[in-house]
């Protein structure tokens, strides 16, 4: 058992997750494709191989994969929220059960399965909760999703990655988690 402070454990978990993202079996949530025509990119950071888009009238930033490394057709999106958002891993897990019911109700014949839920048990920041899901469309098309909530000093964010492989969705999620956590503000070093 580690004796690192919660902040150290959370950062270590995030980095370990990024390193392990190449292991099959990790992944879960869907980045929705923007319905409106994309406006000029307004993302506060860039990720190689990804094209940022911010549809008019939304506060969600979308990234579409344009490189073989991230899996063409893969999507990542995030939305920032104000500080002091509280949630426990148990609340997150319960919310995911409701989310899959809503996702499946939207598309008759679709089935969404939770593959796993993980995250930090504490309440300090930074903190990350993540769910891996598999969505099977009525035509049999599979989409792997990783959806998470990230908590930082300045606020929280939802981060969603989808791809046609579990490895792809997990790797893409990990690639964006670090810059989004930086946007949320990391606690000062002690």
N, C-alpha and C positions, 0 to 999 in steps of 0.2 A: 504494500500500500504506500502511496506517495505521501510525502510530507510537504509537498509544494503547496503554496496558498491556492485558493480556488482559482484565482486569475491565471496562475501558472498552469494548473491542471486544464483549464478551459482552452488556453492557447495550445498546450501540448496536444489535447484531444483534436483540435481543429487541424493542426499540422499533421498529426497521425492519420486523420481521416483523409486529408489530401493525398498523403502517400499511399494509403491503402485503397484509394479510389479505383485503382486498376484491378482490384479483386472483384470478380463477378459476385453478384448477390447484394450489392449495395446500390440503392437508387430509389427515387420515389416522388413524384408530383409532376404536374404538368404546367408548362409555360404556355399560356394561351397566346395564340397569334392575334396581333392587334386587328380589330375590326375596321378601324378608321385608316385612311391613307396615312402612311408614315410622314411625320414632319422631319425637319432637319434634326440630326442627331444632337441631343442635349445631355448626353451622359457625362458625369463628372470624371469618368475614367475610361480608358480604352483597354480592350483585351484583344491581342493578336488573333486574327482569323474570324472575328465577330463584328457584325455591323449593328451599331446601336440605332434604335428607333424610339421615338416618343410620339405616339398618336396624339393628335390635337384633343385637348380637353381631358386628358388623363394624367395621373401622377405616377403611372407605371412606366418604367424604362424596360424596353425589350431589346434583346440581342438575338440576331439571327446568324447562324453559323454559315460562313462562306469559305470554309477550308476543310480539306479532307481530314485533318487532325481532330476536329471537333465533331465531325459527322454531319455532312450536309443535311439540312432539314431540322437539325437540332435547334432548340430554342431555350433561352434563359430570360427570366424577367425578375425584377425586384421592385418593391414599393417600400418607401420609408414611412415610419410612423413616429409620433412624438415620444419624448422620454417618459420614464415611469410606467411603461407597459409591463404589467406583471403577469406571469403565467408559470405554472409548474409543469414538469414533464408529464404528470398525470393528467392535467387539464389539456395539454397538447394532444396526448394520446386519445382522450375522449373526443376532442374536436375532430380528429382525423376519422374516427368512425362515422361521425355525422357527415363529414365532407365526402366520403366515398358514396354514401347513400344519395347525396345531392348530385354528385357527378353522374351516377348511373341513372338517376331519374331524368336527367336532361337528355339522355340518348337511349331510347328504348333498345333493349338487347345488348347494351354495353355492360361489361362486368369489370369492376375495379377491385383489386386485391391488395391489401396492405402486406408488404413483404417484411417490414421491420420498422421499429421506431426506436430512436436513440437520442441521447442528449445528456446534458449536465443536470445533476439533481439539485444543485445549490441554487442560490438566488442572486449571486454576485454577477458582475460583468467582466469580460465578455462571456457570453453563454450562447450555446447553439442547440436547438432541437431540430431533428430531422426525421422525416418519414420517407420510406421507399415504397413505391406502389407500382403495380402493373395494371395497365388499362388494356382491355381487349375489346375492340370495336365489334359491332355486329358482323362485319365481313371477315373477322379473324385477325385484323391488323393489330399488332402489339405495339404499345408505347410504354416505355419505362420512364418513371417520373421520380424525381427527388424534390421534396418540398420542405422548406425549413423556415424557422423563425430565429433570427439572430438578434441578440441584445447587446447594446453598447452603452457607453456613458451618455451619448447625445440622443439616443432613441433606440428604436428597434426597426426591423425590416423583415418582410417576407421575401424569400428567395425561392424560385421555382425553376427547375431544369427538366426538359423532356428530350428524349432521344429514342432511336429505334433499338438501342441496346442498353442493358443495365449498366454496363461499364461506362458507356458514353454519358448517360445521364448523371452518374456519380462523379465522374471525372470533371464534367462541365460545372456541376454544382460546386465542387471543391475549388475550381479555378476562379469562380466569382465570389466565394465566401470571404476570402481575405480582403479584397478591395472594398466589399460592402461593409465588413467589420471596421475597416479603417474609416470609412465615411461615418460610421456610428460612433466613432471615438473610442479609443482604447484607454483604459485607466492609466494614470501616471505610474511610472516605475517606482517601486519602494526600496 
